[in-house]
Amino acid sequence: MRDGRAVVEVAWDDDAQDRWILWWYRYDESRHERRNTVVAAFTKRAEFDGRLAEASKELERLKAEGKAEPVERLSGVFHPTGYRAEVRERRTYRRPDRYRIVARRSDDQNT
């Protein structure tokens, strides 16, 4: 609760609403690689900013204690309603072009 108001977190992949997604770039043990991991998602920018400030303090504390790597960082992104569906659609239409094989005519081979 912030300023007497409840902070509402939403599912980061909920494509039915606008959302601000907070990421933490760190080592992901399940995938054995460094990558952006989702911390939380919010419908309001102010809630996102507040959580980002809290997470920044936490990250600085962990770095000072040697419990976080120097390359770890926080970031975020805004996804409007329908963003994931749009990306999925773009990928569907783009993929056939990526792997298209153009047949060469026999008379083109000698030029």
C-alpha positions as CSV (number, residue, x, y, z in Angstrom):
1,M,0.0,0.0,0.0
2,R,1.4,3.4,-1.0
3,D,0.0,6.7,0.4
4,G,-3.1,4.9,1.7
5,R,-3.9,3.4,-1.8
6,A,-3.5,-0.2,-2.7
7,V,-0.9,-0.9,-5.5
8,V,-2.4,-3.3,-8.0
9,E,0.0,-5.6,-9.8
10,V,-1.2,-7.3,-13.0
11,A,0.1,-10.3,-15.0
12,W,2.9,-9.1,-17.2
13,D,1.5,-11.1,-20.2
14,D,-2.1,-9.9,-19.8
15,D,-2.7,-8.5,-23.3
16,A,-6.2,-7.2,-22.3
17,Q,-4.8,-4.0,-20.7
18,D,-2.0,-1.4,-20.9
19,R,0.8,-2.3,-18.5
20,W,4.2,-1.1,-17.3
21,I,6.6,-4.0,-16.9
22,L,9.6,-3.9,-14.5
23,W,12.6,-6.0,-15.5
24,W,15.7,-7.1,-13.5
25,Y,18.7,-8.1,-15.6
26,R,20.3,-10.9,-13.7
27,Y,21.4,-14.5,-13.8
28,D,18.5,-16.9,-14.3
29,E,19.4,-20.2,-12.8
30,S,16.6,-22.1,-14.5
31,R,18.0,-21.1,-18.0
32,H,21.7,-20.8,-17.0
33,E,22.0,-17.3,-18.5
34,R,21.8,-13.7,-17.7
35,R,18.5,-12.1,-19.0
36,N,15.7,-9.7,-18.1
37,T,13.4,-11.3,-15.5
38,V,10.0,-9.9,-14.8
39,V,9.8,-8.3,-11.3
40,A,6.2,-7.0,-11.6
41,A,3.7,-5.3,-13.9
42,F,1.4,-2.4,-13.2
43,T,-1.4,-0.6,-14.9
44,K,-0.3,2.9,-13.7
45,R,3.0,4.6,-14.4
46,A,3.2,6.0,-10.9
47,E,3.0,2.5,-9.4
48,F,5.7,1.4,-11.7
49,D,7.9,4.3,-10.8
50,G,7.4,3.6,-7.1
51,R,8.3,0.0,-7.4
52,L,11.3,0.9,-9.5
53,A,12.6,3.2,-6.8
54,E,12.1,0.4,-4.2
55,A,13.8,-2.2,-6.3
56,S,16.7,0.2,-7.1
57,K,17.4,0.6,-3.4
58,E,17.3,-3.1,-2.9
59,L,19.7,-3.7,-5.8
60,E,22.2,-1.1,-4.5
61,R,22.0,-2.8,-1.1
62,L,22.6,-6.2,-2.6
63,K,25.6,-4.9,-4.7
64,A,27.1,-3.3,-1.6
65,E,26.8,-6.6,0.3
66,G,28.3,-8.5,-2.6
67,K,25.1,-10.5,-3.2
68,A,24.5,-9.0,-6.7
69,E,26.7,-8.9,-9.7
70,P,27.9,-5.5,-11.0
71,V,26.2,-6.1,-14.4
72,E,22.7,-6.4,-12.8
73,R,20.4,-3.6,-13.6
74,L,16.7,-2.6,-13.5
75,S,14.7,-1.4,-16.5
76,G,11.2,-1.4,-17.7
77,V,8.9,-1.1,-20.7
78,F,5.4,-0.1,-21.6
79,H,3.2,-2.6,-23.4
80,P,-0.1,-1.2,-24.7
81,T,-3.3,-3.3,-25.0
82,G,-2.9,-6.0,-27.7
83,Y,0.9,-5.7,-27.9
84,R,1.6,-9.4,-27.6
85,A,-1.0,-10.3,-30.2
86,E,0.5,-7.7,-32.6
87,V,4.0,-9.1,-32.2
88,R,2.8,-12.6,-32.7
89,E,1.0,-11.5,-35.9
90,R,4.1,-9.7,-37.2
91,R,6.2,-12.8,-36.6
92,T,3.7,-15.0,-38.4
93,Y,3.8,-12.9,-41.5
94,R,7.6,-12.3,-41.4
95,R,8.8,-15.9,-41.0
96,P,8.0,-17.2,-44.5
97,D,10.0,-14.4,-46.1
98,R,13.0,-15.2,-43.9
99,Y,13.3,-18.7,-45.2
100,R,12.1,-18.2,-48.8
101,I,14.1,-20.0,-51.3
102,V,14.3,-18.4,-54.8
103,A,14.7,-20.9,-57.6
104,R,17.3,-19.9,-60.1
105,R,16.4,-20.2,-63.8
106,S,18.8,-22.2,-65.9
107,D,19.7,-19.3,-68.2
108,D,20.6,-17.1,-65.2
109,Q,23.4,-19.5,-64.1
110,N,25.8,-18.5,-66.9
111,T,25.5,-14.7,-66.5
